[in-house]
Amino acid sequence: MDWSTTHAKLHILLRKKNLLPKSIRILMAVSGGQDSLCLARLLVDLQPKWQWSLGLVHCDHCWREDSEANAAHVMSLAETWNLPSWQARADTPLTSEAAARNWRYEQFEKIANAHQYSHVVTGHTASDRAETVLYNLIRGTGTDGLGTLPWSRALSQPQAGQSAINLVRPLLDFTRQETADFCAQHQLPVWEDSSNQDLSFRRNRIRQELLPYLRSHFNPQVDIALAQLAEITAADTAYLDEQTRMLYQQVTKSIRGKGADDTWEVKRHILKRSPLALQRRVVRQLLQQVLSEPPNFLLIEKLITLLSAPNGSQTDPYPGGWIAKVEGPIIRLFRF
């Protein structure tokens, strides 16, 4: 193995963050693109130092004419590296990026469970994090959408008799340029995904047009800056989530009626004394319980306004016929 600065960077990062402990079983998600190929080669090279048991999985979305050849290429690499490998192939057309992502994660979980892998790794980079920050910012998702792509998370809730599987993204400190340089240096056979050039996908437009513009005209290191924003915001969000959880339990109460929907009560005087950031988070969590669609900013603000409104004040109907009404020290949320 040719030990490079990239090997050293990942080795030190893994020791610092304890993302992939020694002697665990790791399933590597490999598309054949430069990021996943870079990650796979790095982990294969570092394996003697960490004593991992490595496997490889490739997901074929059947979106492209060359997808079958792409899959065969990745399986060949697994054979070259002497790794056990699995291929998942979509049976039905996947209609969106979100649907494709959900399907991939389902396949990762299924294969990891079947073969006792405790960790699944993907090749997401700081550049992916930057793109996702911009994508969510444009959509207006708030701070939660900015603290995106965490280093690790549970892939899903474990079923009875199964262990939790962790999804890990070890390359979040690496830019896409770094993974490209590594692949070139080690002559890795990158499979170019033609769909990455399709500007009908919004993420591709951000990658191909918006980020290059920001690098040229505002900040050459914008990828790193946005990735750091995501890192900082993720920590802030985790703190706010914990404060929200405690406040929510304190100020909300569900009362089940006979043959009717639950009525919710909010202790408005307690909630009013809390910071606005927590007020909005508590109200959003409450509305998520009762509404059939995710509450937007305007729906949340309608209920926030009632915290200071006179007795008897009420909102116009929420989706599904729900009404929020001030009744003395409480706000009552009920179906009209």
C-alpha positions as CSV (number, residue, x, y, z in Angstrom):
1,M,0.0,0.0,0.0
2,D,1.2,3.5,-0.8
3,W,0.5,5.4,2.4
4,S,-0.7,8.9,1.4
5,T,-1.7,12.1,3.3
6,T,-5.3,11.0,2.5
7,H,-4.8,7.7,4.3
8,A,-3.3,9.6,7.3
9,K,-6.1,12.1,7.4
10,L,-8.8,9.4,7.6
11,H,-6.8,7.3,10.0
12,I,-6.4,10.2,12.4
13,L,-10.1,11.2,12.0
14,L,-11.3,7.7,12.8
15,R,-9.2,7.6,15.9
16,K,-10.5,11.0,17.0
17,K,-14.2,10.5,16.3
18,N,-14.4,6.7,17.0
19,L,-16.7,6.3,14.1
20,L,-15.6,2.8,13.1
21,P,-14.1,1.0,16.1
22,K,-11.6,-1.8,15.7
23,S,-12.7,-5.3,14.7
24,I,-16.3,-4.4,13.6
25,R,-18.1,-5.7,10.5
26,I,-18.5,-2.9,7.9
27,L,-20.6,-3.0,4.8
28,M,-19.3,-0.5,2.2
29,A,-21.9,1.1,-0.2
30,V,-20.1,1.5,-3.5
31,S,-21.7,3.1,-6.6
32,G,-18.4,3.1,-8.6
33,G,-18.2,6.9,-8.5
34,Q,-15.1,8.7,-7.2
35,D,-16.3,9.3,-3.7
36,S,-17.4,5.7,-2.8
37,L,-14.5,4.3,-4.7
38,C,-12.1,6.5,-2.7
39,L,-13.7,5.5,0.6
40,A,-13.7,1.8,-0.3
41,R,-10.0,1.8,-1.2
42,L,-9.1,3.8,1.9
43,L,-10.9,1.3,4.2
44,V,-9.4,-1.7,2.4
45,D,-5.9,-0.1,2.8
46,L,-6.5,0.7,6.5
47,Q,-8.1,-2.7,7.3
48,P,-4.9,-4.3,8.6
49,K,-4.5,-1.5,11.2
50,W,-8.2,-1.8,12.4
51,Q,-8.9,-5.5,11.8
52,W,-12.3,-4.8,10.3
53,S,-14.3,-7.3,8.4
54,L,-15.3,-5.6,5.1
55,G,-18.0,-6.3,2.6
56,L,-19.4,-4.4,-0.4
57,V,-22.9,-3.6,-1.6
58,H,-23.9,-2.0,-4.9
59,C,-27.4,-0.7,-5.7
60,D,-28.6,-0.7,-9.3
61,H,-31.5,1.8,-9.7
62,C,-31.9,0.7,-13.4
63,W,-32.1,4.4,-14.4
64,R,-29.4,4.2,-17.0
65,E,-28.7,2.1,-20.0
66,D,-25.2,1.3,-18.6
67,S,-26.4,0.5,-15.0
68,E,-25.9,-3.2,-15.5
69,A,-22.3,-2.7,-16.8
70,N,-21.8,-0.3,-13.9
71,A,-22.8,-3.0,-11.4
72,A,-20.6,-5.6,-13.1
73,H,-17.7,-3.2,-12.8
74,V,-18.2,-2.7,-9.1
75,M,-18.6,-6.5,-8.5
76,S,-15.3,-7.0,-10.4
77,L,-13.6,-4.5,-8.0
78,A,-14.9,-6.4,-5.0
79,E,-13.4,-9.6,-6.5
80,T,-10.1,-7.9,-7.0
81,W,-10.1,-6.7,-3.4
82,N,-11.2,-10.2,-2.3
83,L,-14.3,-8.8,-0.6
84,P,-17.7,-10.5,-0.2
85,S,-20.2,-8.5,-2.2
86,W,-23.9,-8.1,-2.9
87,Q,-25.9,-6.4,-5.6
88,A,-29.4,-5.0,-5.1
89,R,-31.5,-4.3,-8.3
90,A,-34.6,-2.2,-8.3
91,D,-37.7,-4.2,-9.4
92,T,-39.9,-1.1,-10.1
93,P,-39.0,2.3,-11.4
94,L,-37.9,4.8,-8.7
95,T,-39.6,8.0,-9.5
96,S,-37.5,10.5,-7.5
97,E,-34.2,11.0,-5.7
98,A,-35.9,10.7,-2.4
99,A,-37.5,7.4,-3.4
100,A,-34.1,6.1,-4.6
101,R,-32.4,7.1,-1.4
102,N,-35.1,5.4,0.7
103,W,-34.8,2.2,-1.4
104,R,-31.0,2.2,-1.1
105,Y,-31.2,2.5,2.7
106,E,-33.7,-0.3,2.8
107,Q,-31.3,-2.5,0.9
108,F,-28.4,-1.6,3.1
109,E,-30.4,-2.5,6.2
110,K,-31.6,-5.8,4.7
111,I,-28.1,-7.0,3.6
112,A,-26.4,-5.7,6.8
113,N,-28.9,-7.6,8.9
114,A,-28.7,-10.8,6.9
115,H,-24.9,-10.9,7.1
116,Q,-24.3,-9.4,10.6
117,Y,-22.7,-6.1,9.6
118,S,-23.0,-3.5,12.4
119,H,-22.0,-0.5,10.3
120,V,-22.8,0.7,6.8
121,V,-20.6,3.4,5.3
122,T,-21.3,5.8,2.4
123,G,-19.0,8.1,0.5
124,H,-20.7,11.4,1.3
125,T,-18.2,14.3,1.4
126,A,-18.0,17.9,2.6
127,S,-19.1,18.8,-0.9
128,D,-22.3,16.7,-0.6
129,R,-22.9,18.4,2.8
130,A,-22.5,21.8,1.2
131,E,-25.0,20.9,-1.6
132,T,-27.5,19.7,0.9
133,V,-27.2,22.8,3.0
134,L,-27.9,24.9,-0.1
135,Y,-30.7,22.7,-1.2
136,N,-32.5,22.8,2.2
137,L,-31.8,26.5,2.6
138,I,-33.6,27.2,-0.8
139,R,-36.5,25.0,0.3
140,G,-36.8,27.0,3.6
141,T,-36.4,24.1,6.0
142,G,-35.0,26.2,8.9
143,T,-32.0,25.3,11.0
144,D,-32.8,21.6,11.2
145,G,-32.3,21.4,7.5
146,L,-28.9,23.1,7.7
147,G,-27.5,20.7,10.2
148,T,-27.6,18.0,7.6
149,L,-25.8,14.7,6.9
150,P,-24.5,13.8,10.4
151,W,-21.4,11.7,10.8
152,S,-23.4,8.8,11.9
153,R,-27.0,7.8,12.7
154,A,-29.0,4.7,13.3
155,L,-30.0,3.2,9.9
156,S,-33.4,2.2,11.3
157,Q,-35.0,1.1,14.5
158,P,-33.9,-2.5,15.2
159,Q,-36.5,-5.3,15.1
160,A,-36.8,-7.8,17.9
161,G,-33.7,-9.9,18.1
162,Q,-31.7,-7.6,15.9
163,S,-28.9,-5.2,16.7
164,A,-28.9,-1.6,15.7
165,I,-27.1,-0.8,12.5
166,N,-25.2,2.5,12.2
167,L,-24.9,4.5,9.0
168,V,-21.6,6.2,9.0
169,R,-20.1,8.9,6.6
170,P,-16.4,8.9,7.2
171,L,-15.5,11.4,4.4
172,L,-17.4,14.4,5.6
173,D,-14.0,16.3,6.1
174,F,-13.0,15.6,2.5
175,T,-14.0,17.6,-0.5
176,R,-14.9,16.1,-3.8
177,Q,-11.7,17.5,-5.2
178,E,-9.7,15.5,-2.7
179,T,-11.5,12.2,-3.6
180,A,-10.9,12.9,-7.3
181,D,-7.2,13.5,-6.6
182,F,-6.9,10.3,-4.6
183,C,-8.6,8.2,-7.3
184,A,-6.2,9.7,-9.9
185,Q,-3.2,9.2,-7.7
186,H,-4.0,5.5,-7.1
187,Q,-5.4,5.0,-10.7
188,L,-8.8,3.8,-9.5
189,P,-11.2,3.0,-12.3
190,V,-14.0,5.5,-11.6
191,W,-17.3,4.8,-13.3
192,E,-18.7,8.1,-14.5
193,D,-22.4,8.4,-13.8
194,S,-24.0,10.2,-16.8
195,S,-27.1,11.1,-14.7
196,N,-24.9,13.5,-12.6
197,Q,-24.9,15.8,-15.7
198,D,-28.7,15.9,-15.9
199,L,-29.7,19.4,-14.8
200,S,-33.3,18.4,-14.3
201,F,-32.2,17.1,-10.9
202,R,-32.0,20.1,-8.6
203,R,-28.9,18.8,-6.8
204,N,-27.0,18.5,-10.1
205,R,-27.9,22.1,-10.9
206,I,-26.5,23.1,-7.4
207,R,-23.4,21.0,-8.0
208,Q,-22.8,22.1,-11.7
209,E,-23.9,25.7,-11.6
210,L,-24.5,27.3,-8.2
211,L,-21.5,26.0,-6.3
212,P,-19.0,26.8,-9.0
213,Y,-20.5,30.3,-9.2
214,L,-20.1,30.8,-5.4
215,R,-16.5,29.5,-5.5
216,S,-15.6,31.9,-8.3
217,H,-17.4,35.0,-7.0
218,F,-17.6,34.7,-3.2
219,N,-15.5,32.0,-1.5
220,P,-13.1,29.5,-3.1
221,Q,-13.6,27.3,0.0
222,V,-17.4,27.6,0.1
223,D,-17.7,23.8,0.3
224,I,-15.8,23.7,3.5
225,A,-17.5,26.8,4.9
226,L,-21.0,25.3,4.3
227,A,-19.9,21.9,5.7
228,Q,-18.7,23.6,8.8
229,L,-22.0,25.5,9.0
230,A,-23.8,22.1,8.9
231,E,-21.5,20.7,11.7
232,I,-22.1,23.7,14.0
233,T,-25.9,23.8,13.3
234,A,-26.2,20.0,14.0
235,A,-24.8,20.5,17.5
236,D,-27.1,23.5,18.1
237,T,-30.1,21.5,16.8
238,A,-29.3,18.5,19.1
239,Y,-29.3,20.9,22.1
240,L,-32.6,22.6,21.0
241,D,-34.2,19.2,20.5
242,E,-33.4,18.1,24.0
243,Q,-34.7,21.4,25.5
244,T,-37.8,21.1,23.3
245,R,-38.5,17.5,24.5
246,M,-38.5,18.6,28.1
247,L,-40.6,21.7,27.5
248,Y,-43.1,19.7,25.3
249,Q,-43.7,17.3,28.1
250,Q,-44.3,20.2,30.5
251,V,-46.8,22.2,28.5
252,T,-48.8,19.8,26.3
253,K,-51.4,17.3,27.3
254,S,-53.6,15.0,25.2
255,I,-57.2,14.4,26.3
256,R,-59.1,11.6,24.6
257,G,-62.8,12.3,24.1
258,K,-65.5,9.7,23.8
259,G,-65.7,8.6,20.2
260,A,-63.9,11.6,19.0
261,D,-60.4,12.8,18.2
262,D,-58.0,13.7,20.9
263,T,-58.1,17.2,22.2
264,W,-54.8,18.8,23.0
265,E,-54.2,21.4,25.7
266,V,-51.2,23.8,25.8
267,K,-50.3,25.6,29.0
268,R,-49.8,28.9,27.2
269,H,-48.5,31.0,30.1
270,I,-45.5,28.6,30.6
271,L,-44.8,28.3,26.9
272,K,-45.0,32.1,26.5
273,R,-42.2,32.6,29.0
274,S,-39.9,30.3,27.0
275,P,-37.6,31.6,24.2
276,L,-39.3,32.0,20.8
277,A,-37.1,29.3,19.3
278,L,-38.4,26.7,21.8
279,Q,-42.0,28.0,21.4
280,R,-41.9,27.3,17.6
281,R,-40.3,23.9,18.1
282,V,-42.9,22.8,20.7
283,V,-45.7,24.1,18.4
284,R,-44.3,22.4,15.4
285,Q,-44.0,19.1,17.3
286,L,-47.6,19.4,18.5
287,L,-48.9,20.1,15.0
288,Q,-46.9,17.2,13.6
289,Q,-49.0,15.0,16.0
290,V,-52.3,16.2,14.7
291,L,-52.0,17.4,11.1
292,S,-51.9,15.1,8.1
293,E,-49.1,17.2,6.5
294,P,-45.9,18.8,7.8
295,P,-46.7,22.2,9.4
296,N,-45.2,25.2,7.6
297,F,-44.0,28.4,9.1
298,L,-47.4,30.2,8.7
299,L,-49.3,27.3,10.4
300,I,-46.9,27.4,13.4
301,E,-47.1,31.2,13.7
302,K,-50.9,31.1,13.8
303,L,-50.7,29.2,17.1
304,I,-47.8,31.2,18.4
305,T,-49.9,34.3,18.1
306,L,-52.5,32.8,20.5
307,L,-49.9,32.8,23.3
308,S,-50.5,36.5,23.8
309,A,-54.1,36.7,22.5
310,P,-57.2,37.6,24.6
311,N,-59.4,34.8,26.0
312,G,-61.7,33.3,23.4
313,S,-59.4,34.1,20.5
314,Q,-59.1,31.3,17.9
315,T,-57.4,30.4,14.7
316,D,-59.1,29.8,11.4
317,P,-59.2,26.0,10.6
318,Y,-56.0,24.1,10.2
319,P,-55.9,21.4,7.5
320,G,-58.2,18.6,8.6
321,G,-60.6,20.9,10.4
322,W,-58.5,21.5,13.6
323,I,-59.0,24.7,15.5
324,A,-56.8,26.3,18.2
325,K,-58.7,28.4,20.8
326,V,-57.6,30.4,23.9
327,E,-59.5,29.2,27.0
328,G,-58.0,31.0,30.0
329,P,-54.6,29.7,30.9
330,I,-54.6,27.1,28.1
331,I,-54.9,26.8,24.3
332,R,-57.2,24.0,23.3
333,L,-56.5,22.3,20.0
334,F,-59.5,20.3,18.7
335,R,-61.2,19.2,15.6
336,F,-64.1,21.4,14.6
